[in-house]
Amino acid sequence: MHSSAPRPQKSPGGRTADQSAPHPRAARRAFFASLTGTSLEWYDFAVYSAAAALVFGDLFFPSSDPLTGTLLAFSTYAVGYVSRPLGGFVFGRLGDVIGRKRVLISTLVLIGIATLLIGLLPTYATVGVAAPIGLVLLRFAQGVGVGGEWGGAVLLSSEFADLHRRGFYASAAQVGPPAGNLLANGVLAALGALLTEDQFLSWGWRVAFLLSGLLVVFGLWIRVKLEETPVFKAIEATQDRPQAPIRDVFVTQPRALSAAILSRVAPDVLYAMFTVFVLTYATGELGMSRASALSAVLIGSALQIVLIPLAGALSDRVNRRLVYGCSAVAAAVWPFLFFAVVDGSSWLLLTLGVVGALAIHSLMYGPQAAFIAEQFTPRLRYTGSSLAYTLAGLIGGAVAPVLFTALLGAYDSWVPLAVYIAVTAVLTVVGIRLGRDGDPTEDEELEREAGQRHAAEVTW
């Protein structure tokens, strides 16, 4: 008579009670879903950013002073950041209450529809002041969607993954911005090359926004096929879903929230400088062509697609906060070198400067997703991550292009721009110092408890 040991019971998340990692195929599928979804949403966000720098000043904010038109266009760019906290509050809360997957589908639809409508929006010459008002409202909707997207995308990939490789898997969401930026600027560059200046200003720029409809359908197809994350299933099984997650984050985890917010400031500002404002600086101050400036950003963004996951993987092997902090120090120094040597006669110097800045950004941005998620307990992770991401945007990326434009106009010098970036790097180092290292045992214990409850229910 043979006796056989009982098979290990699977928790509701799909892992056995003694496992810390799911099947590799599930982790890869979640990584791809997070990567593609955020890339599509950041395409929508980035195509607006590039258009704000290149055409929106003339089309929606006509003025005899080009600097004023650009400033107003960047103000609508900032609206996309100002509205993010609303998305973080609404969708972050829902992500901890109803689950990651359903929220991520909603954010993708919201951003896609808003971007599609921007492509159909009449200009100031056609409908007057209604044009910039409509632009601001649609940009607001984009920001709300992005505010709820990031935290969920990070958790989608990291909560399916080996808990000791969270830096690499969480970086899937971080590849979205450079991938979306690459795609957006690539489309705009192709349209600029194929069309005359008049054609591009008249209708060519709209094509980049209208493409969003096709991209959203593809993204939805991928996300609908996914299951809920193992961590959220375990939270459901243990009946530990929070009733008031926003309040709980502010009351029980204020240090974690402060650390996560400050850690994001320098990466946001550095990215705004070298993917958005650099287009204005290169064309307006250095006298370079729009195609030259765009190509420099495209090359830097392409390299980031590789560098960001490598940086995330590096942070799994080396202390995550150390990698992040050293990169923040480099971010404080690089702008001084860039502005001192770049001039309008050398496209190569411009490109090397942009590539160097985006490489430094990658070393911060790759570990960032895991660092922020690790600051919060599993039951408050979506809310905490979303609040940190969106509130940091208010003091980082939202005001950066506007301040860059205003500082350059007031002082006619690059020095205040470099000093501004250095100050934000100091804030980020403070945030990293306030933060904590990751603790994989939190997720392991949660899933173990869920597995034990499930086993007891099956036995009963």
C-alpha positions, 0 to 999 in steps of 0.5 A, a space after each residue: 500500500 502506497 502512501 502519498 504526501 498531500 499536494 500543496 494547496 494553492 492559494 487564491 493567487 495561484 502560488 502554493 503556500 511555500 512559494 514566493 514566485 508564480 509560474 514564469 509564464 504568468 510573470 512574463 505575461 504580466 510584464 508584457 501587459 504592463 509594458 505595452 499598456 503603459 507604452 500606449 498610454 504614454 504615447 497619448 501623453 507624450 504626443 501632447 507634450 511634443 505638440 505643446 512644444 512644437 505647434 500648440 502655441 500657434 494653433 491654440 494660443 495665438 500671440 504676437 510674442 512666441 514666448 507667451 504662446 509657448 508658455 501658455 501651451 506648456 501651461 496646458 501641459 502642466 494641467 495633465 500633471 495637476 489633474 493626476 492627483 484626482 486620478 490617484 485618489 479615485 483609481 488608487 483607492 479603487 485598485 485596493 478595493 476592487 482590484 488592479 485589473 479592472 482599474 487598469 482597463 478603465 484608465 486605458 479607455 479614459 486616456 485613449 478617448 481623450 487623446 482621440 478627441 484632441 485630434 478632432 478639436 478645432 483650433 483657435 482660428 475656427 472656434 476662438 476661445 472654445 479651442 483652448 478651453 476644450 484642449 485644457 479639459 481633454 488634457 485634464 482627462 488625460 492626466 486623471 487617467 495617467 494618475 490612476 494608471 501608474 500604480 496599477 501597472 507597477 503592481 500588475 508586473 511586480 505582484 506576479 513576479 519573483 519577490 526578489 526580482 521586483 526591481 526588474 519586473 516593476 520596471 516594465 511600467 517605467 519603460 512605458 514613458 520612453 517607449 511612448 515618447 519614442 513612438 510619439 516623437 517618431 510619428 511626429 518626426 515622420 509626419 514632419 518629414 513627409 509633409 510641408 510646414 503648412 500641411 503639418 500645422 493644418 492637419 498633419 499633427 492630428 494624425 498622431 492623435 487619431 492613431 490613439 484609437 487603434 492603439 487603445 484597442 490593442 492595449 485593451 485586448 491584452 489587459 482583458 485577458 489577464 487575471 487579477 494579481 496573486 497579492 490582491 487575490 490573497 488580500 481578498 481571501 484574507 478579507 483584508 481589503 481597506 475600507 478607507 485606503 486614502 485615510 489609512 495611507 495618510 494616517 498610518 504611513 506618512 513617512 512612506 508617502 513623504 519618501 515616495 513623493 520626494 524620490 520622484 521629483 528629480 526624475 520628473 524634472 530631469 525628464 521634462 527638461 531633456 524630452 520636452 523643454 529641450 525641443 524649445 531650447 534647441 530650436 529657439 535658443 540654439 537655432 537648430 531645426 525641429 527635426 534635429 532636436 526630435 532626433 536627439 530625443 528619439 535616440 535617447 528614448 530608444 536607449 532608455 528602453 534597454 537601460 531602464 530594465 537593466 537599472 531595475 535588475 541592477 537594483 535587485 543585486 545592489 541596494 536599491 536606494 544606493 543605485 537611486 541615490 548615486 544617480 540623483 547626485 549625477 542628475 544634479 551635475 549633468 545639466 551644468 555640463 550639458 548647457 556649458 558645452 552644447 551650442 547650435 553648431 553641433 548636433 552631436 553634442 546636443 545628442 550626447 547631452 540628451 543621451 547622457 541625461 536620459 541614461 542618468 534618468 534611467 538609473 533613477 527611473 528603473 529602480 523607482 517603481 519597486 522603491 515606491 511600491 516597497 514603501 507601502 504595505 500590500 493592502 495599501 500599495 495601490 493607493 500609496 503608490 498612486 498618491 506618491 506618483 501623482 502628488 510628486 508630479 505637482 512639484 516636479 513634472 507639472 511646473 518644470 516646463 513652465 518654470 524652465 520657460 519663465 526662468 530662461 525668459 527672465 534671466 536669458 541664461 541657462 544657469 538658473 535652469 541647471 540650479 533648479 534641477 540640482 535643487 530637485 536632486 537634493 529633494 530626491 536624495 532626502 526622499 531616498 534617505 527617508 525610505 526603507 528597503 524592500 521586505 519580501 516577507 510581507 507578501 510571502 506572509 500574506 499569501 501564506 495566510 491566504 493559502 492556509 485559509 484556502 486549504 482549511 476551506 477545502 478540507 472543511 
